[in-house]
Amino acid sequence: MPEWVGNHGISASYVRVLKVAWATKVYRASKRIEGAPSWIIALALFGASLSVRILLDRWLDPMKFLTFHPAIAASALLCGWRQGAVVLALSAVSGWYFFFEPRNSFLLREQNATFALIAFLLVGGFLLVLVAGMADLIRRLEAAHQVQVSLFGELQHRVANNLQIVLAMISNARRGVLDVTAAERIAAAEDRIAAMSALHRRLYDKTSYEQGLAPILDEMLRNDFGDLPIQLSLEISPDAKLSLDQMTAVLLLVNEAALNAVKHVFQKGAGSKFEVALLKQANGRLQLIVRDDGPGIAPASAVASGSLGMSIMQAFARQLGGSLEMNASAGTTLMVEFPGD
């Protein structure tokens, strides 16, 4: 078991799940720049590139159009291809007028100057098309992402509603069960479904994972433990990259382990520590470790008894692509090794 560090044992590094490329950020910013402001920004970019070119004329004379290329790309990405095309045209005209001999005129005495001007227009046009195509691709990806988020949210909403329906059916069925043992098992299943339904709504909120796995895991466990005096230790390796589905499975597995510990250990005063670690192994696989300091149980008896909690955790371990292992020599330690995202 690793050494626990940080406040409440939480590692200072969080796994950043929802990463946005810089180009996407720029494109999203560009959606707020439309109409007259977009033309003003494009002209400002051109003016800045021309000013820098004039100031550095002594050093940039062999590369007469060097400073104009960034202005063309930035204008096309931020303001649109039309604005980028205007910046390209203004750059060609100003370069022709200011930087080719004879300067401050539109005469071209050297054939190489004509070739340089044509080459700039070709390269600038290619850059404009490339950036405009990238912006259009980002726009399409953004639109597809929004559709996916809407469909995913609707799907999860229906799943949560279905869990509530199942919960109501089980609750209604339990009223007609006379056998005490059977009624207790049905009640346990009812409690599990109610807990998973409540957690489900929280986990599938798209903002839940923005700060990584550790914050929501910490929040979930503290809700599970309530007012019990539990020493909670978490360590999430910054190298442990998880998909959304994997993070959800990890959270649900740990939640089930915590509920079992509350029932069999902490409420009985048989322990007071709960530790969770998600580590990256040398072979590139990930290892989830969950441990309490209770009296422990024999693995064989847990499986043979048909424990509902054990069955649920085994199901989530399989969902992660691994298998659940248990060590009850000192407390109860659960381990799952599985491939990373």
Residue, then its C-alpha position, 0 to 999 in steps of 0.5 A: m500500500p502506498e504512502w498517503v499524502g496531502n490533505h486527508g491523504i489526497s494527492a495534490s495532482y488531479v487527473r484532468v479528464l475533460k481536456v480541450a485543445w487550444a484550437t477549440k478554445v480559440y474557435r469558441a472565443s471566435k464565436r463571440i467575435e462576429g460582425a464589425p468587431s471581427w473586421i476591427i480585429a482582423l485589421a488590427l492584426f494586419g496593422a500589427s504585422l505591418s508595424v512589426r515588419i517596418l520596425l524590423d525592416r533592417w533584419l527582415d529585408p530578405m523575408k519581406f512577408l514573414t510577419f504577415h503569415p501569422a496575421i493571416a492565420a489568426s484572422a482566418l481562425l478568429c474572424g473568418w475566412r473573408q477577413g483572412a482573405v482581406v488581410l492576405a490582400l492587404s499584406a500583398v499590396s503593402g509588401w509590394y508598396f513598402f518593401f520592393e524596390p523602388r520603395n513606396s511605389f507599385l513598380l516592380r523592376e526585378q523579375n524576382a520581385t514578381f515571383a516573390l509576390i506570386a509565391f506569397l499569394l500562393v502560400g498565403g492562400f494555402l494557409l488561409v484555406l488550411v486554417a479555414g478548413m481547420a476552423d470548419l472541422i472544429r465547428r463540425l466537431e463542436a456541433a457533434h459534441q453538443v448532439q452527443v452530450s444531449l443524447f447522452g444526458e437523455l439516455q442517463h435521465r432515462v436510466a435513472n428513471n428506470l432505476q426508480i421504476v425498478l426500485a418501486m417494483i421491488s419495494n412493492a414486491r417486498r410487502g408481500v414477502l413473509d419470509v424474514t430472510a427473503a425480505e431482508r435480502i430484498a430490502a438490501a437490494e432495494d437499498r443498493i438500487a436507491a444508493m446507485s440511483a442517487l449516485h447515478r444522477r450525480l456521476y453522469d452530470k457532465t461537470s462532475y469530472e471537470q476537476g478529475l476523479a479525486p474531488i468527486l470520489d472524496e465527496m462521494l465517500r464523505n457522503d457515504f460515511g456521514d458523521l462516522p469518525i472515518q480517517l479517509s485517505l485517497e491517492i490518485s496517480p496523475d498518470a492514471k488516465l481513465s475514460l468516462d466509463q472507467m471513472t464511473a465504474v471505479l466510483l461505483l465499485v469504491n462506493e459499494a466497498a464503502l457501503n459494505a465497510v460502513k455496514h460491517v465495520f464502521q457502524k460496529g466500531a470495528g475500524s476507522k480507516f478507509e483507503v483508496a489508491l489508483l496507481k499506474q503500474a510499470n507495465g502500463r496497467l492501472q491498479l485500484i486498491v481499496r482497504d479498510d482496517g476492519p476484522g476482515i472476512a475470508p474471501a471464500s466465505a464472501v463468495a460462497s455466501g452470495s454477497l450482493g455487495m461482492s457480486i456488484m463489485q465483481a461486476f464493476a471489476r469486469q466492466l473495467g476489464g479486470s477481476l476483483e481480488m481480495n486479501a483479508s489478512a489485515g482488514t479487507t483489501l480489494m484490488v483490481e488491475f485493469p488497462g488504462d484508457 
